[in-house]
Amino acid sequence: MFNLNLSQVIDQVEKEKNIDKAQLIEALEAAMLSAARKKLGPGADLEAIYNAEAGEIEVYEFRQIVREVTNNTLQVSWEEAVNYDPDLTEDAIGEDLGIRLDTREFGRIAAQNAKQIIFQRVREAERNTIYEEYKDRKGELVTGIVRRFERGNIIVDLGRAEAAIGHREQVKRENVRSGDRVVAYVVDVQEIARGPQIVLSRTHPNMVVKLFEQEVPEISEGVVTIEGVSREAGTRTKIAVHSRDPDVDPVGACVGMKGARVQAVVQELRGEKIDIVPFSQDEARFVCNALAPAEVTSVIIDETNRKMQIVVPDDQLSLAIGRRGQNVRLAAELTGWKIDISSETKIAEEKESAWDSLTQIEGLSDIHIHTLYNYGFRSAEDIILADEEFFAQLPGFNLEMVPSVKESAQKVMALEAEKAKEVLVELRGVGHQWLSLSRYVDEAAEKGESDETRMLQLDGVNETLAKRLAEFGYFGPDDLYFENEDERLVHLVELNPGKVQQLKYQANLWANKVTGGTVDILEEVPNDADLAEAALFDQELGGDAPEEAAASDDASDAEAATPPAEQIDASEEVATVEAEA
């Protein structure tokens, strides 16, 4: 086995495995040394040398030349040394003699051990080569073939190495099969005992950046830069781009002729939507760009808390928020600002409330009130809590008028507190109703009745809709009953107005019925247009078809509801509400 010409074998392995020739020779020399020690013992002084001309590994045993041998392993007599090398003279006594060993005498077991060492060294050299090749490829894209699936991980064949796409790095709903070609982003290359582990990702935001670098020459050349990226893998990505050349449109460069460049990226991401946003040094403009395609009416900036209040037309509110809040969420991540989106109607209501409070303060003109509002003052309480020096530095104000303005604000605040007490008295009835409904829910839970079971008692609710409502915190009918903002159900849960009216009314009927009439029915009966919209929503939703809501029958059931057998002490319940307040 060891007498064949190794030069051709070494050259062939070097080409096939891409392993350095010196590493292969070192492995062969180590293997031959191991085989020789098996035969001669661990105390022998041995050395293995690769002879390139002969194409073999030569093993030498070194012994000291002496006249009288005291150690047969490390010494050789003068007479025996002359037999090995007739040209020796007595001057060589005390020197080492290299005796070439016949490798054929090592035996089968020694040869097997040498073979194992060679394989082990070759594997180690191959692992090191792969690690050295990929350790500098972090942050790059690689292409491979899906080979198999292991414990939720996708194993990808990269040619000379295998890589893994972990469960968290996979795109949800992306159907990947064995044999598919995939492009992935190299997140990390780890050196472990089994060899280099290459970690790939299909969800990393930088994967989109690298794809655009491949498709857009202006980006690879540095003319156009990607300033930021926010991504929800599989659904939508926003990237902010900027051009260093005023003659180059960064958005147009990324889109390409007839959208060819961006479509190539979308195709690689298997249909993921991509919004290309022009970057701007003006923070407000940048946030407005990030919220596109929604139109922005005005922006209120809070630099202290790095927050922006974005005002949009009422018909643009849903578009600005996006499906389940995705548009505003990605825009906030892209810009690094907290974004609060409000409709013009809501802002107008807030302004009217603030105006009612501020106009009651004596000594303030319309100009003063406008100034206070623009600086974030929304009530008389805000004026009382404001620092006097800051207050005096506002345009149109001075230190002399601060005491009188604050004194007047105190009086206004006292009047508002009186009105608040009146409202609280009105709310006591609501609190009593809330406690009655809460008691029923607790008792039902003790009996093992789940929130979903109660939700499915409502006409117009099936299991699919119940799960969607639960995702946004509407677990039972009581959550729908106490929801005052219909917009939240429309924009977050994505119900149409007719479906919202149907569900709110059904929740009112349910609450009235289970509390024996204690809880009032506050919602109006859905009209035919509402029921038509609700039916359209049910058709689009799919799943088990919800039962038709019989508004008139439910209304009659509510009127026929009888009080519960156990009456609630109203005074005790109201006292509890006040204590909690």
C-alpha positions in Angstrom: 0.0 0.0 0.0 2.8 2.4 0.9 5.0 1.7 -2.1 2.7 3.2 -4.8 3.6 6.5 -6.3 2.0 9.1 -4.1 2.6 12.1 -6.3 -0.3 11.5 -8.5 -2.6 10.7 -5.6 -1.6 13.9 -3.8 -2.2 16.0 -6.9 -5.6 14.4 -7.5 -6.8 14.9 -3.9 -5.5 18.5 -3.9 -7.6 19.3 -7.0 -10.8 17.4 -5.9 -10.8 18.5 -2.2 -9.0 21.9 -2.7 -6.6 21.0 0.1 -3.1 22.4 0.3 -0.5 20.0 -0.9 1.7 20.6 2.2 -1.2 19.6 4.4 -1.6 16.3 2.6 2.1 15.5 2.8 2.1 16.4 6.5 -0.9 14.0 7.0 0.9 11.2 5.2 4.1 11.7 7.1 2.2 11.6 10.4 0.4 8.4 9.4 3.7 6.6 8.5 5.2 7.7 11.8 2.2 6.3 13.7 2.6 3.0 11.8 6.3 2.9 12.6 5.8 3.5 16.3 3.3 0.7 16.5 6.1 -1.6 15.3 9.1 -0.1 17.1 7.5 1.3 20.2 7.0 4.8 21.5 10.7 5.2 22.6 12.2 5.1 19.1 13.6 8.2 17.5 11.8 8.3 14.2 11.3 10.7 11.3 9.2 10.5 8.1 10.2 12.4 5.0 8.3 12.7 1.7 10.5 11.9 -1.3 8.9 13.8 -4.2 11.1 12.2 -6.8 10.4 8.7 -5.7 6.7 9.5 -4.9 6.8 7.8 -1.5 7.2 8.4 2.2 10.5 7.3 3.7 10.8 6.5 7.4 14.1 6.7 9.2 15.1 5.4 12.7 17.9 7.4 14.3 20.3 5.6 16.7 23.6 6.7 18.3 26.7 4.9 17.2 28.6 3.4 20.2 31.2 0.8 20.8 29.2 -1.0 23.5 25.3 -0.9 23.3 23.4 -0.3 26.5 20.1 0.7 24.9 18.9 -1.4 21.9 16.2 1.2 21.0 18.4 4.3 20.8 21.9 2.9 20.2 23.7 0.9 17.5 27.1 -0.8 17.7 30.0 0.3 15.5 30.1 -3.0 13.7 26.3 -2.9 12.9 26.6 0.7 11.8 29.3 -0.2 9.3 27.0 -2.8 7.8 24.4 0.0 7.2 26.9 2.4 5.8 30.3 1.0 4.8 31.8 4.5 4.3 31.6 5.3 8.0 34.9 5.9 9.9 35.6 5.7 13.7 35.1 9.5 13.8 31.4 8.8 13.5 31.3 7.2 16.9 28.9 9.2 19.1 26.9 10.6 16.2 23.4 9.6 15.1 22.9 7.1 12.3 19.6 7.3 10.2 18.5 3.8 9.3 15.8 3.7 6.6 13.0 1.3 7.5 11.1 -1.1 5.2 7.5 0.1 5.4 6.3 -3.3 4.2 7.2 -4.8 7.5 4.8 -2.5 9.5 2.0 -5.0 9.3 -1.7 -4.8 8.5 -2.9 -3.3 11.8 -0.3 -0.5 11.6 -1.4 0.2 8.0 -5.0 0.4 9.0 -4.1 2.9 11.8 -2.1 4.9 9.3 -5.1 4.9 6.9 -7.4 6.3 9.6 -5.0 9.0 10.5 -4.7 10.0 6.8 -8.5 10.2 6.5 -8.8 12.2 9.7 -6.1 14.7 8.7 -7.7 15.1 5.3 -11.1 15.7 6.8 -9.6 18.3 9.2 -7.8 20.0 6.4 -11.0 20.1 4.3 -12.9 21.6 7.2 -10.3 24.2 7.8 -10.3 25.1 4.1 -14.1 25.5 4.1 -14.0 27.6 7.2 -11.3 29.8 5.8 -13.3 30.2 2.6 -16.6 31.1 4.2 -15.5 33.0 7.4 -14.9 36.1 5.2 -18.2 35.7 3.4 -20.4 36.9 6.3 -22.9 39.4 5.0 -22.9 38.0 1.5 -25.4 36.1 -0.5 -24.9 32.5 -1.5 -26.9 30.2 -3.7 -27.5 26.5 -3.0 -29.7 23.5 -3.5 -32.1 22.3 -0.8 -31.1 18.8 0.2 -33.1 17.8 3.2 -34.9 19.0 6.3 -33.6 18.3 9.9 -35.5 19.3 13.0 -37.2 22.2 11.3 -33.9 23.4 9.7 -33.4 23.5 5.9 -30.1 22.0 4.9 -28.7 23.7 1.8 -25.9 22.2 -0.4 -23.4 25.0 -1.4 -21.2 22.7 -3.4 -18.2 22.1 -1.2 -20.1 22.7 2.1 -23.5 22.4 3.6 -25.3 25.3 5.4 -28.4 25.5 7.5 -31.4 27.9 7.5 -32.8 27.8 11.0 -36.5 27.8 11.7 -36.5 31.5 12.8 -34.6 32.5 9.6 -37.2 31.0 7.3 -40.0 33.0 5.7 -43.4 32.0 7.0 -45.7 30.5 4.3 -42.7 30.1 1.9 -43.0 26.7 0.4 -39.6 25.1 0.0 -39.0 21.6 -1.3 -36.1 19.4 -1.7 -34.1 20.2 -4.9 -35.2 23.8 -5.0 -32.6 26.5 -5.7 -32.5 29.1 -2.9 -30.6 32.3 -2.4 -29.8 33.2 1.3 -27.8 35.6 3.4 -24.8 34.4 5.3 -25.5 35.4 8.9 -22.5 33.6 10.6 -19.9 31.0 10.2 -19.1 29.1 13.3 -16.2 26.7 13.9 -17.4 23.7 16.0 -16.2 20.2 16.6 -18.1 18.7 13.7 -16.7 21.2 11.3 -17.7 24.7 10.1 -21.4 25.5 10.6 -22.7 28.1 8.0 -25.8 29.8 9.2 -28.0 31.3 6.5 -31.1 33.5 6.6 -34.0 34.3 4.3 -35.5 36.8 6.7 -32.6 39.1 7.4 -33.1 42.8 6.3 -29.7 42.9 4.7 -30.7 40.2 2.3 -32.8 42.8 0.5 -29.9 45.2 0.5 -27.6 42.7 -1.1 -30.2 41.8 -3.7 -30.5 45.4 -4.7 -26.7 45.7 -4.9 -26.7 42.9 -7.4 -29.5 44.3 -9.5 -28.7 48.1 -9.4 -25.3 49.1 -10.7 -25.6 52.6 -9.2 -25.7 51.0 -5.7 -22.7 48.7 -6.3 -20.8 51.7 -7.7 -21.7 53.9 -4.6 -23.7 56.5 -6.5 -26.9 55.4 -4.8 -26.8 54.4 -1.2 -29.3 52.5 0.9 -29.7 54.5 4.1 -32.0 52.1 6.0 -34.2 49.1 5.7 -37.1 47.7 7.7 -38.6 44.3 6.8 -41.4 41.9 7.8 -40.2 39.0 5.8 -42.6 37.4 3.4 -45.0 40.4 3.3 -43.4 43.8 3.0 -40.1 45.7 3.1 -39.3 49.4 3.1 -35.9 50.7 2.0 -34.6 54.3 2.1 -32.3 55.3 -0.7 -30.2 58.4 -1.3 -28.2 59.6 -4.3 -24.8 61.3 -4.1 -25.3 62.6 -7.7 -28.1 65.2 -8.0 -28.6 64.0 -11.6 -29.4 60.5 -10.5 -32.9 59.7 -9.2 -32.3 57.1 -6.4 -35.9 55.7 -6.5 -35.9 55.5 -10.3 -32.5 53.8 -10.3 -33.8 51.1 -8.0 -37.1 50.6 -9.9 -35.4 50.3 -13.3 -36.9 50.5 -16.7 -40.5 49.3 -16.5 -39.8 48.1 -13.0 -37.4 45.4 -14.2 -34.9 45.8 -11.3 -37.3 45.9 -8.5 -39.3 43.1 -10.0 -36.2 40.9 -10.1 -35.8 41.4 -6.3 -39.5 40.8 -5.7 -39.3 37.6 -7.7 -36.3 36.4 -5.7 -38.2 37.2 -2.5 -41.2 35.3 -3.9 -43.7 38.1 -4.1 -42.7 40.2 -1.1 -43.9 43.9 -1.5 -41.1 46.5 -1.5 -41.5 50.2 -0.9 -38.6 52.4 -2.1 -38.5 55.6 0.0 -36.4 58.6 -0.8 -34.2 59.5 2.1 -34.2 63.0 3.5 -32.1 64.9 6.1 -35.3 66.6 7.1 -36.7 64.2 9.6 -40.3 65.2 9.2 -40.1 64.8 5.4 -38.4 61.5 5.8 -41.2 60.2 8.0 -43.8 61.5 5.5 -42.0 59.7 2.7 -41.9 56.5 4.7 -45.6 56.5 5.2 -46.3 56.7 1.5 -48.6 56.2 -0.3 -50.7 57.9 2.5 -51.0 61.7 2.2 -49.9 63.7 5.3 -51.7 66.9 6.3 -49.4 68.0 9.1 -46.7 66.8 11.5 -46.2 67.6 15.2 -42.7 66.9 16.4 -41.7 66.0 19.9 -37.9 65.9 19.8 -37.5 65.2 23.5 -39.3 61.8 23.2 -38.3 61.4 19.5 -42.0 61.1 18.6 -44.0 62.5 15.8 -47.8 62.9 15.6 -48.9 62.6 12.0 -52.2 64.0 10.9 -53.8 62.5 7.9 -57.2 63.0 6.2 -60.0 60.8 7.5 -60.1 58.8 4.3 -56.3 58.2 4.4 -56.2 56.9 8.0 -56.6 53.2 7.1 -54.0 53.6 4.3 -51.5 55.3 6.6 -51.8 52.6 9.3 -51.7 49.8 6.9 -52.9 46.2 7.2 -52.8 45.4 10.9 -50.6 48.4 11.5 -47.9 47.2 9.2 -47.3 50.4 7.2 -46.8 52.6 10.3 -44.8 49.9 12.1 -42.3 49.6 9.2 -42.1 53.4 8.8 -41.3 53.8 12.5 -38.6 51.1 12.3 -37.1 52.7 9.1 -36.9 56.2 10.5 -36.2 55.5 14.1 -39.1 57.8 15.3 -42.1 56.8 17.3 -45.1 57.6 15.1 -48.6 58.3 16.2 -51.1 58.7 13.4 -54.4 60.6 14.0 -57.2 61.6 11.7 -58.1 65.3 11.0 -61.4 64.7 12.9 -59.7 63.4 16.0 -57.1 66.3 16.0 -60.0 68.8 15.6 -61.8 67.3 18.6 -58.6 67.5 20.6 -58.0 71.1 19.6 -61.6 72.0 20.4 -61.2 70.4 23.9 -57.9 72.3 24.5 -59.5 75.5 23.2 -62.4 75.2 25.6 -60.0 74.8 28.5 -57.5 77.5 27.6 -60.1 80.2 26.6 -61.5 80.1 30.1 -58.2 81.5 31.5 -58.3 85.2 32.0 -55.7 87.4 30.5 -55.1 85.3 27.4 -55.8 86.5 23.9 -56.4 84.4 20.8 -52.7 84.8 19.9 -51.6 83.7 23.3 -53.8 80.6 23.1 -52.5 79.7 19.6 -49.0 80.0 21.0 -49.7 77.8 24.0 -51.4 75.2 21.8 -48.4 75.1 19.4 -46.1 74.6 22.3 -48.0 71.6 23.5 -50.4 73.1 26.1 -53.7 71.3 26.0 -55.4 72.3 29.3 -55.3 74.6 32.3 -53.5 71.9 34.2 -50.6 72.0 31.7 -50.2 75.7 32.5 -50.1 75.1 36.2 -47.5 72.4 35.9 -45.3 74.4 33.5 -42.0 75.8 34.7 -42.3 79.6 35.2 -39.0 80.5 33.3 -40.0 78.3 30.3 -43.5 79.8 30.4 -42.2 83.4 30.5 -39.9 82.7 27.5 -42.8 81.8 25.2 -43.6 84.4 22.5 -45.9 87.1 23.9 -45.4 86.1 27.5 -43.3 87.6 30.3 -42.5 87.0 34.0 -45.0 89.6 35.2 -48.1 87.9 33.7 -47.1 84.4 34.7 -48.6 84.6 38.3 -52.0 86.0 37.2 -52.3 83.5 34.4 -51.5 80.5 36.7 -53.9 81.8 39.3 -56.7 82.0 36.7 -55.7 78.5 35.5 -56.1 77.2 39.0 -59.7 78.4 39.1 -60.4 76.9 35.7 -59.0 73.6 36.8 -61.2 73.7 39.9 -64.3 74.2 37.6 -63.2 71.3 35.4 -62.8 69.1 38.4 -66.4 69.9 39.4 -67.6 68.9 36.0 -65.5 65.7 36.2 -67.2 64.8 39.4 -70.6 65.2 37.7 -69.4 62.9 34.9 -68.2 60.4 37.5 -71.7 60.3 39.0 -73.1 59.5 35.6 -70.4 56.8 35.2 -71.4 55.1 38.4 -74.3 53.6 36.7 -71.9 52.3 34.0 -69.6 51.0 36.8 -72.5 49.1 38.3 -73.2 47.6 34.9 -69.6 46.7 34.4 -69.4 45.0 37.8 -72.5 43.0 37.0 -71.1 41.8 33.7 -67.6 41.2 35.2 -69.2 39.0 37.9 -71.0 36.9 35.3 -67.8 36.4 33.3 -65.9 35.3 36.4 -68.6 32.9 37.4 -68.7 31.4 33.9 -64.9 31.0 33.9 -65.1 29.1 37.2 -67.6 26.7 35.6 -65.1 26.1 32.8 -66.7 28.2 30.1 -64.0 29.8 27.9 -64.0 33.3 26.3 -64.1 31.7 22.9 -67.2 29.7 23.8 -69.0 32.9 24.9 -67.8 34.8 21.8 -69.2 32.0 19.5 -72.6 32.6 21.2 -72.9 35.8 19.2 -74.7 35.7 15.9 -72.3 36.5 13.1 -69.2 35.0 14.8 -67.5 31.8 13.6 -64.3 30.2 14.8 -62.2 32.1 12.2 -63.5 35.5 13.2 -63.2 34.6 16.9 -59.5 33.8 16.5 -58.9 37.1 14.6 -60.7 39.1 17.3 -58.6 37.3 20.0 -55.4 38.4 18.3 -56.3 42.0 19.0 -57.5 41.5 22.6 -61.2 40.9 22.0 -61.5 37.5 23.7 -65.1 37.6 24.8 -68.3 39.5 24.1 -67.7 41.7 27.1 -64.6 43.1 25.3 -66.7 44.1 22.4 -69.3 45.6 24.7 -66.9 48.0 26.3 -65.1 49.0 23.1 -65.9 52.7 22.4 -63.7 53.2 19.4 -65.2 51.6 16.3 -62.1 52.8 14.3 -59.9 50.3 16.1 -62.1 47.4 15.0 -62.1 48.8 11.4 -58.4 49.6 11.0 -56.7 46.9 13.2 -59.1 43.9 13.1 -60.0 45.0 9.5 -63.8 44.7 9.9 -66.1 46.8 7.7 -68.4 49.3 9.4 -71.4 47.1 8.9 -69.8 44.1 10.6 -68.7 46.3 13.5 -72.2 47.5 14.0 -73.5 44.0 13.9 -71.0 42.7 16.4 -71.4 45.6 18.8 -75.2 45.2 18.8 -74.9 41.4 19.3 -72.5 42.0 22.2 -75.0 44.5 23.8 -77.8 41.9 23.5 -75.6 39.2 25.1 -74.6 41.5 28.0 -78.2 42.6 28.6 -79.4 39.0 28.5 -76.7 37.4 30.8 -77.1 40.2 33.4 -80.9 39.9 33.5 -81.4 43.4 32.1 -78.9 45.2 34.4 -76.6 46.1 31.5 -78.3 48.6 29.0 -78.4 48.1 25.3 -76.5 51.1 24.0 -76.2 50.2 20.3 -78.7 50.7 17.6 -80.2 47.8 15.7 -78.2 47.2 12.5 -80.1 48.4 9.4 -80.3 46.6 6.1 -77.1 48.3 4.8 -75.2 47.2 7.8 -76.3 43.6 7.5 -75.4 43.6 3.8 -71.9 44.8 4.6 -71.6 42.2 7.4 -72.7 39.5 5.0 -70.1 40.6 2.5 -67.4 40.5 5.2 -68.5 37.0 6.2 -68.3 35.9 2.5 -64.7 37.3 2.2 -63.6 35.9 5.5 -64.4 32.3 4.7 -64.5 29.5 7.2 -67.8 28.2 8.7 -70.6 30.7 7.7 -71.8 32.7 10.7 -75.5 32.5 11.4 -77.6 35.4 10.2 -78.1 38.0 12.8 -81.8 38.2 13.6 -81.9 41.8 15.0 -85.6 41.9 15.6 -85.7 38.5 17.4 -82.8 39.4 19.6 -84.3 42.7 20.5 -87.5 41.0 21.7 -85.4 38.5 23.7 -83.7 41.4 25.4 -87.0 43.0 26.3 -88.2 39.7 27.7 -85.1 39.3 29.9 -85.9 38.8 33.6 -83.8 40.1 36.4 -81.4 37.6 38.0 -82.4 35.7 41.1 -79.6 37.2 43.1 -80.0 41.0 43.3 -76.8 43.2 43.4 -76.4 45.7 46.2 -76.0 48.9 44.2 -74.5 51.0 47.0 -71.9 48.4 47.7 -70.9 48.1 44.0 -70.7 51.9 43.6 -68.5 52.2 46.6 -66.2 49.6 45.1 -66.0 51.6 41.8 -65.2 54.8 43.7 -62.5 53.0 45.7 -60.9 51.6 42.5 -61.0 55.1 40.9 
